[in-house]
Amino acid sequence: MKDKNWQDKRINQINKMCKSRSAVAENFIEEVYSIYESKADSYESFKQEQEEKKAKYMPQLIKEWRKL
């Protein structure tokens, strides 16, 4: 069973940062959605999952951007 504790802790950290500096909130939108969708069982696993996802999709995004 997945331990959601790491997700709650990270979301709370993000909320604290956003309350003290509201201008940074937009920087965390993707991370928050990714946390909720993640199947990782720890924050370390989540970071690894995100690196793999970035490596997989970044070349495709660059190619699409170059076509513009």
N, CA, C and O atoms as CSV, one atom per row, in Angstrom:
chain,resi,resn,atom,element,x,y,z
A,1,MET,N,N,0.834,-1.194,0.000
A,1,MET,CA,C,0.000,0.000,0.000
A,1,MET,C,C,0.875,1.253,0.000
A,1,MET,O,O,1.872,1.320,0.720
A,2,LYS,N,N,0.507,2.218,-0.791
A,2,LYS,CA,C,1.284,3.436,-0.938
A,2,LYS,C,C,1.109,4.333,0.288
A,2,LYS,O,O,-0.007,4.549,0.761
A,3,ASP,N,N,2.226,4.848,0.788
A,3,ASP,CA,C,2.211,5.770,1.916
A,3,ASP,C,C,2.056,7.189,1.384
A,3,ASP,O,O,2.975,7.721,0.759
A,4,LYS,N,N,0.910,7.801,1.623
A,4,LYS,CA,C,0.637,9.149,1.120
A,4,LYS,C,C,1.281,10.219,1.985
A,4,LYS,O,O,1.182,11.403,1.662
A,5,ASN,N,N,1.932,9.845,3.065
A,5,ASN,CA,C,2.509,10.813,3.982
A,5,ASN,C,C,3.496,11.749,3.285
A,5,ASN,O,O,3.488,12.951,3.552
A,6,TRP,N,N,4.335,11.232,2.408
A,6,TRP,CA,C,5.298,12.079,1.721
A,6,TRP,C,C,4.590,13.121,0.866
A,6,TRP,O,O,5.061,14.250,0.731
A,7,GLN,N,N,3.444,12.730,0.285
A,7,GLN,CA,C,2.700,13.669,-0.548
A,7,GLN,C,C,2.138,14.814,0.304
A,7,GLN,O,O,2.230,15.981,-0.076
A,8,ASP,N,N,1.563,14.472,1.443
A,8,ASP,CA,C,1.021,15.493,2.340
A,8,ASP,C,C,2.114,16.439,2.827
A,8,ASP,O,O,1.916,17.652,2.884
A,9,LYS,N,N,3.259,15.881,3.175
A,9,LYS,CA,C,4.369,16.711,3.650
A,9,LYS,C,C,4.824,17.686,2.566
A,9,LYS,O,O,5.036,18.867,2.841
A,10,ARG,N,N,4.973,17.199,1.350
A,10,ARG,CA,C,5.453,18.063,0.264
A,10,ARG,C,C,4.415,19.134,-0.074
A,10,ARG,O,O,4.772,20.294,-0.284
A,11,ILE,N,N,3.148,18.760,-0.127
A,11,ILE,CA,C,2.088,19.739,-0.405
A,11,ILE,C,C,2.077,20.808,0.686
A,11,ILE,O,O,1.911,21.990,0.387
A,12,ASN,N,N,2.250,20.412,1.932
A,12,ASN,CA,C,2.301,21.377,3.032
A,12,ASN,C,C,3.502,22.314,2.894
A,12,ASN,O,O,3.384,23.512,3.151
A,13,GLN,N,N,4.658,21.776,2.490
A,13,GLN,CA,C,5.838,22.621,2.273
A,13,GLN,C,C,5.560,23.660,1.178
A,13,GLN,O,O,5.899,24.835,1.318
A,14,ILE,N,N,4.949,23.209,0.109
A,14,ILE,CA,C,4.641,24.109,-1.003
A,14,ILE,C,C,3.657,25.181,-0.551
A,14,ILE,O,O,3.824,26.356,-0.878
A,15,ASN,N,N,2.632,24.781,0.200
A,15,ASN,CA,C,1.646,25.752,0.692
A,15,ASN,C,C,2.295,26.806,1.578
A,15,ASN,O,O,1.957,27.986,1.485
A,16,LYS,N,N,3.222,26.394,2.436
A,16,LYS,CA,C,3.916,27.357,3.305
A,16,LYS,C,C,4.726,28.346,2.484
A,16,LYS,O,O,4.714,29.545,2.761
A,17,MET,N,N,5.433,27.845,1.468
A,17,MET,CA,C,6.222,28.727,0.613
A,17,MET,C,C,5.325,29.721,-0.125
A,17,MET,O,O,5.670,30.893,-0.274
A,18,CYS,N,N,4.179,29.238,-0.580
A,18,CYS,CA,C,3.274,30.088,-1.344
A,18,CYS,C,C,2.604,31.138,-0.457
A,18,CYS,O,O,2.318,32.243,-0.919
A,19,LYS,N,N,2.355,30.809,0.794
A,19,LYS,CA,C,1.755,31.784,1.711
A,19,LYS,C,C,2.733,32.899,2.038
A,19,LYS,O,O,2.334,34.058,2.162
A,20,SER,N,N,4.004,32.564,2.178
A,20,SER,CA,C,4.988,33.588,2.517
A,20,SER,C,C,5.414,34.407,1.292
A,20,SER,O,O,5.789,35.573,1.415
A,21,ARG,N,N,5.350,33.783,0.114
A,21,ARG,CA,C,5.720,34.479,-1.132
A,21,ARG,C,C,4.732,34.066,-2.217
A,21,ARG,O,O,4.969,33.109,-2.955
A,22,SER,N,N,3.636,34.787,-2.304
A,22,SER,CA,C,2.568,34.397,-3.227
A,22,SER,C,C,2.995,34.380,-4.692
A,22,SER,O,O,2.391,33.674,-5.499
A,23,ALA,N,N,4.008,35.133,-5.041
A,23,ALA,CA,C,4.460,35.168,-6.436
A,23,ALA,C,C,5.064,33.843,-6.892
A,23,ALA,O,O,5.162,33.602,-8.095
A,24,VAL,N,N,5.466,32.988,-5.974
A,24,VAL,CA,C,6.083,31.716,-6.362
A,24,VAL,C,C,5.066,30.609,-6.616
A,24,VAL,O,O,5.433,29.537,-7.097
A,25,ALA,N,N,3.814,30.848,-6.304
A,25,ALA,CA,C,2.786,29.806,-6.422
A,25,ALA,C,C,2.722,29.191,-7.814
A,25,ALA,O,O,2.585,27.975,-7.953
A,26,GLU,N,N,2.820,30.022,-8.837
A,26,GLU,CA,C,2.712,29.504,-10.204
A,26,GLU,C,C,3.856,28.560,-10.555
A,26,GLU,O,O,3.734,27.764,-11.485
A,27,ASN,N,N,4.961,28.638,-9.826
A,27,ASN,CA,C,6.093,27.743,-10.083
A,27,ASN,C,C,5.842,26.318,-9.615
A,27,ASN,O,O,6.561,25.401,-10.011
A,28,PHE,N,N,4.841,26.126,-8.786
A,28,PHE,CA,C,4.589,24.810,-8.211
A,28,PHE,C,C,3.346,24.108,-8.759
A,28,PHE,O,O,3.027,22.998,-8.332
A,29,ILE,N,N,2.656,24.733,-9.684
A,29,ILE,CA,C,1.413,24.153,-10.198
A,29,ILE,C,C,1.636,22.760,-10.776
A,29,ILE,O,O,0.915,21.823,-10.433
A,30,GLU,N,N,2.623,22.622,-11.643
A,30,GLU,CA,C,2.880,21.316,-12.263
A,30,GLU,C,C,3.300,20.279,-11.222
A,30,GLU,O,O,2.878,19.124,-11.284
A,31,GLU,N,N,4.131,20.695,-10.269
A,31,GLU,CA,C,4.582,19.748,-9.254
A,31,GLU,C,C,3.417,19.243,-8.413
A,31,GLU,O,O,3.342,18.052,-8.112
A,32,VAL,N,N,2.514,20.129,-8.032
A,32,VAL,CA,C,1.364,19.727,-7.218
A,32,VAL,C,C,0.507,18.713,-7.972
A,32,VAL,O,O,0.132,17.681,-7.415
A,33,TYR,N,N,0.196,19.001,-9.233
A,33,TYR,CA,C,-0.580,18.042,-10.032
A,33,TYR,C,C,0.158,16.711,-10.170
A,33,TYR,O,O,-0.450,15.644,-10.083
A,34,SER,N,N,1.454,16.782,-10.381
A,34,SER,CA,C,2.246,15.555,-10.512
A,34,SER,C,C,2.248,14.752,-9.219
A,34,SER,O,O,2.206,13.522,-9.251
A,35,ILE,N,N,2.295,15.430,-8.097
A,35,ILE,CA,C,2.256,14.738,-6.799
A,35,ILE,C,C,0.947,13.978,-6.657
A,35,ILE,O,O,0.941,12.809,-6.272
A,36,TYR,N,N,-0.168,14.645,-6.968
A,36,TYR,CA,C,-1.474,13.985,-6.840
A,36,TYR,C,C,-1.622,12.798,-7.788
A,36,TYR,O,O,-2.302,11.827,-7.457
A,37,GLU,N,N,-0.996,12.863,-8.961
A,37,GLU,CA,C,-1.101,11.787,-9.940
A,37,GLU,C,C,-0.047,10.697,-9.754
A,37,GLU,O,O,-0.143,9.630,-10.360
A,38,SER,N,N,0.940,10.958,-8.934
A,38,SER,CA,C,2.084,10.052,-8.794
A,38,SER,C,C,1.714,8.732,-8.130
A,38,SER,O,O,0.843,8.661,-7.262
A,39,LYS,N,N,2.407,7.698,-8.569
A,39,LYS,CA,C,2.268,6.376,-7.954
A,39,LYS,C,C,3.483,6.052,-7.092
A,39,LYS,O,O,3.623,4.933,-6.597
A,40,ALA,N,N,4.356,7.035,-6.916
A,40,ALA,CA,C,5.574,6.837,-6.123
A,40,ALA,C,C,5.228,6.642,-4.652
A,40,ALA,O,O,4.237,7.177,-4.154
A,41,ASP,N,N,6.070,5.860,-3.964
A,41,ASP,CA,C,5.815,5.603,-2.547
A,41,ASP,C,C,6.719,6.419,-1.630
A,41,ASP,O,O,6.676,6.260,-0.410
A,42,SER,N,N,7.544,7.299,-2.218
A,42,SER,CA,C,8.384,8.191,-1.420
A,42,SER,C,C,8.728,9.406,-2.279
A,42,SER,O,O,8.575,9.386,-3.501
A,43,TYR,N,N,9.192,10.454,-1.618
A,43,TYR,CA,C,9.561,11.663,-2.356
A,43,TYR,C,C,10.744,11.399,-3.275
A,43,TYR,O,O,10.808,11.936,-4.381
A,44,GLU,N,N,11.669,10.582,-2.825
A,44,GLU,CA,C,12.817,10.222,-3.673
A,44,GLU,C,C,12.355,9.487,-4.929
A,44,GLU,O,O,12.848,9.757,-6.024
A,45,SER,N,N,11.424,8.574,-4.773
A,45,SER,CA,C,10.874,7.857,-5.933
A,45,SER,C,C,10.144,8.818,-6.863
A,45,SER,O,O,10.212,8.693,-8.086
A,46,PHE,N,N,9.452,9.767,-6.269
A,46,PHE,CA,C,8.736,10.770,-7.049
A,46,PHE,C,C,9.707,11.592,-7.895
A,46,PHE,O,O,9.465,11.813,-9.081
A,47,LYS,N,N,10.799,12.042,-7.289
A,47,LYS,CA,C,11.787,12.824,-8.031
A,47,LYS,C,C,12.367,12.011,-9.189
A,47,LYS,O,O,12.563,12.538,-10.284
A,48,GLN,N,N,12.636,10.745,-8.949
A,48,GLN,CA,C,13.148,9.867,-10.003
A,48,GLN,C,C,12.113,9.706,-11.121
A,48,GLN,O,O,12.445,9.757,-12.305
A,49,GLU,N,N,10.869,9.514,-10.722
A,49,GLU,CA,C,9.772,9.385,-11.675
A,49,GLU,C,C,9.682,10.635,-12.560
A,49,GLU,O,O,9.457,10.529,-13.766
A,50,GLN,N,N,9.857,11.807,-11.963
A,50,GLN,CA,C,9.784,13.064,-12.709
A,50,GLN,C,C,10.961,13.219,-13.668
A,50,GLN,O,O,10.793,13.716,-14.781
A,51,GLU,N,N,12.135,12.801,-13.247
A,51,GLU,CA,C,13.317,12.857,-14.124
A,51,GLU,C,C,13.126,11.948,-15.341
A,51,GLU,O,O,13.467,12.323,-16.462
A,52,GLU,N,N,12.581,10.761,-15.113
A,52,GLU,CA,C,12.337,9.833,-16.221
A,52,GLU,C,C,11.296,10.394,-17.177
A,52,GLU,O,O,11.426,10.281,-18.396
A,53,LYS,N,N,10.267,10.998,-16.609
A,53,LYS,CA,C,9.207,11.591,-17.424
A,53,LYS,C,C,9.763,12.743,-18.261
A,53,LYS,O,O,9.438,12.871,-19.441
A,54,LYS,N,N,10.591,13.568,-17.656
A,54,LYS,CA,C,11.197,14.699,-18.358
A,54,LYS,C,C,12.104,14.203,-19.485
A,54,LYS,O,O,12.087,14.752,-20.587
A,55,ALA,N,N,12.885,13.177,-19.209
A,55,ALA,CA,C,13.787,12.634,-20.226
A,55,ALA,C,C,13.015,12.042,-21.402
A,55,ALA,O,O,13.466,12.097,-22.546
A,56,LYS,N,N,11.863,11.486,-21.109
A,56,LYS,CA,C,11.054,10.862,-22.152
A,56,LYS,C,C,10.362,11.900,-23.034
A,56,LYS,O,O,10.324,11.750,-24.256
A,57,TYR,N,N,9.813,12.955,-22.421
A,57,TYR,CA,C,8.991,13.895,-23.168
A,57,TYR,C,C,9.706,15.166,-23.614
A,57,TYR,O,O,9.236,15.831,-24.537
A,58,MET,N,N,10.813,15.518,-22.998
A,58,MET,CA,C,11.488,16.764,-23.345
A,58,MET,C,C,11.943,16.806,-24.799
A,58,MET,O,O,11.720,17.821,-25.459
A,59,PRO,N,N,12.569,15.756,-25.334
A,59,PRO,CA,C,12.981,15.814,-26.761
A,59,PRO,C,C,11.793,16.039,-27.697
A,59,PRO,O,O,11.908,16.756,-28.691
A,60,GLN,N,N,10.667,15.433,-27.382
A,60,GLN,CA,C,9.474,15.595,-28.202
A,60,GLN,C,C,8.981,17.048,-28.140
A,60,GLN,O,O,8.602,17.615,-29.165
A,61,LEU,N,N,8.986,17.641,-26.963
A,61,LEU,CA,C,8.553,19.021,-26.820
A,61,LEU,C,C,9.474,19.982,-27.555
A,61,LEU,O,O,9.019,20.965,-28.140
A,62,ILE,N,N,10.760,19.699,-27.524
A,62,ILE,CA,C,11.724,20.550,-28.233
A,62,ILE,C,C,11.481,20.485,-29.731
A,62,ILE,O,O,11.522,21.513,-30.406
A,63,LYS,N,N,11.228,19.293,-30.262
A,63,LYS,CA,C,10.955,19.148,-31.690
A,63,LYS,C,C,9.700,19.921,-32.077
A,63,LYS,O,O,9.672,20.581,-33.116
A,64,GLU,N,N,8.645,19.842,-31.236
A,64,GLU,CA,C,7.413,20.561,-31.526
A,64,GLU,C,C,7.649,22.069,-31.478
A,64,GLU,O,O,7.118,22.811,-32.304
A,65,TRP,N,N,8.440,22.513,-30.520
A,65,TRP,CA,C,8.740,23.927,-30.390
A,65,TRP,C,C,9.494,24.448,-31.617
A,65,TRP,O,O,9.236,25.553,-32.094
A,66,ARG,N,N,10.412,23.647,-32.111
A,66,ARG,CA,C,11.199,24.061,-33.277
A,66,ARG,C,C,10.343,24.182,-34.540
A,66,ARG,O,O,10.684,24.937,-35.451
A,67,LYS,N,N,9.260,23.458,-34.593
A,67,LYS,CA,C,8.357,23.536,-35.756
A,67,LYS,C,C,7.559,24.826,-35.778
A,67,LYS,O,O,7.044,25.215,-36.826
A,68,LEU,N,N,7.448,25.494,-34.645
A,68,LEU,CA,C,6.637,26.728,-34.585
A,68,LEU,C,C,7.176,27.849,-35.394
A,68,LEU,O,O,6.586,28.929,-35.423
